[in-house]
Amino acid sequence: MPLMRIPYTAPLPPPTICPTSASTLPGAVAALADFLRPPTTTAPNGQTVILSGAGISVASGLADYRGSNGTYTLNKTYRPIYYHEFCASHEARKRYWARSFLGWTNLHKSRPNESHHAVRQLGEMGVLSSVITQNVDSFHPQAHPGLSTLELHGYLRSTVCLTCRTEYSRESFQQDLAALNPSWAVFLAEMLDSGALSTENPLERRLKGLKTNPDGDVDVPGVEYTTFRYPACPACLANPPKGSRVQQSPDGAWEPSFTAGVLKPAVIMFGESIPDPVKLAVETAVDEAERILVLGSSLATYSAWRLVRRAQELGKPVGMVNLGGVRGEEQIFAKVGAGGLGREGCAA
């Protein structure tokens, strides 16, 4: 059965505090410590697998989705591009890569924060077996290369060809975009100087010179999205796949006459199926761990939520550390005693 990345749009429940002693910071720390203490059973590895979300990267300067300053919170009209739209429409790809061109600098200069390094320390203590992350910022593998990281939704550090699956550095791709779109490169420099790209708030962006349309797109004065150009896959240009129509262009840009060589970010877009090897790897990580700890995620995507449900169905304790409510948490903690210490499950 294919596994897709599908967003959950229903209102999330109020956050659960479990056990009740976790309602204070010292109580929450104590409950989490009890949840993570060395196991008394003989699970295959007797350790905890972490499932992390966007909330863990907020301190690195990146926006989350549903937090107080998240993209969905501040920009009510925001709508991510879906996989079928990206694949089918040259115009949709122009708009996507134009917006990505503007947003890449902020991600590229960001670094792992104390939360990522705390995960590394837990790994060094032997508490963790692995990390499953929904994030595409690559902060986990940067912060703890010695602790296995499974990137459920891919990563932004590379682009990948939809035809030949060759990957390319996103940093080099950014340079190619700048060369193909000099007017946008000038505008990006101006917006970086103004600080307009340091906030997700449309009003603040507008006050700093960046206009945002109702659908969340960036409106660049004097430059239309239709003029934006993006590179074609170099491998397909050099050796066109059999039966395809791809030819060398003077500057390497993808042309509407091409039938192959489209590059997309190496992330799993909404509506895109997660590759079977990734699906199997994350399921195995959950199956072999003794318990699962969710960090900074509302579990709003089905691909992440189902992993917690899988752990629960296998009788594994579930822990959650998140600022807001989590999808389905009322069912997850329905059988966890409010007066416990945290070992059998905690939410803080």
Secondary structure, DSSP 8 states (H G I E B T S, - for coil): ---B--B--S-------BSGGGGSHHHHHHHHHHHHS--SS--SS--EEEEE-GGGGGGGT---SSSTT-HHHH-TT----BHHHHHH-HHHHHHHHHHHHHHHHHHHH----HHHHHHHHHHHTT-EEEEEE---S-HHHHH-TTS-EEETTEEEEEEEETTT--EEEHHHHHHHHHHH-HHHHHHHHHHHHHTGGG---HHHHHHTT-EE-TTS-EE-TT--GGG---B--HHHHHS--TT------TT-B--TT-SS--EEEEE--BT-B--HHHHHHHHHHHHHSSEEEEES----BHHHHHHHHHHHHTT--EEEE-SS--TTHHHHTTTS-TTS-STT-EE-
